[in-house]
Amino acid sequence: MTAGARQARGAAARKLGRRAEVWAALWLMLKGYRILGFRLATPLGEIDLLAQRGKVLAVVEVKSRTSLEAALEA
């Protein structure tokens, strides 16, 4: 695989990941959560979504898969 092909695959994966994060945030908002942050950098890594509903603070890792079967395996 060429460097250009790898870059294109990486860009497509990042775009898909960002789209999945937006869908996850919308779903959480429909469930009554307030989104406190997106892609928050921490010393240990990145938090995709930080959301709160009442006293519940949710730290959310979003994963996008091509099929339900792949998602269930993950």
Secondary structure, 3 states (H helix, E strand, C coil): CCHHHHHHHHHHHHHHHHHHHHHHHHHHHHCCCEEEEEEEEECCEEEEEEEEECCEEEEECCCCCCCHHHHHHC
